[in-house]
Amino acid sequence: MKFFELTNLSQGERIAFARQLRGLTQDDVSEKLGLTGESKRRTMAIYERDQL
């Protein structure tokens, strides 16, 4: 059994933690959020790295 632990409470880390906990990829989340275009994966990565 794999245990998940959130050590960094930044917004990006919480987004990544919730996504991984549910077994979703960045593409899955971007589709559910309605992000479009070629850079939707990049947009999710930016959110997860707190660069926005």
N, C-alpha and C positions, 0 to 999 in steps of 0.2 A: 504494500500500500504506500502510495506516495503522499507525503504531507507537504502542504504549502505553507510558507511563512512569509509574511510581509514585514520587512525590516525597515524599508524606507517609505515614509508616508507622503511622498510627493505625489502630485496629481498623476503624473505620467506613470509612476510605479503602480499606483492603484488601478489605473486603466489596464496596464499590462497584466497585473495580477488577476483581475476579474476575467480578462479575456482568456488567459491560460487556464485558469481554474475551470472554466466552462468548455475548454478544449476547442476554442475558436482561433482561427488565423486572423491576421490583420485584414486580409481580403474579406473574410466573413463579416467582420465587424463593420468595415467600410460599406459593404453592400447593405447591411441592416440599417446603417445611418443615412443611406441614400447618397453617399459620396459618388461622384461620377468622374470620368476622365481617366487619363493614363496615369496620373500621379496619386491615385487614391491610396495605394500602399505607402507611398512616401508621406502623405498627409498623416496617416495613422502613426507612422514611425516618429514624425515630428511631435505629435501629441505625447507619445510614450516617452520621448526623451526630454520633455518639458522645454522645447525650444520655441514654443508659440507664445 
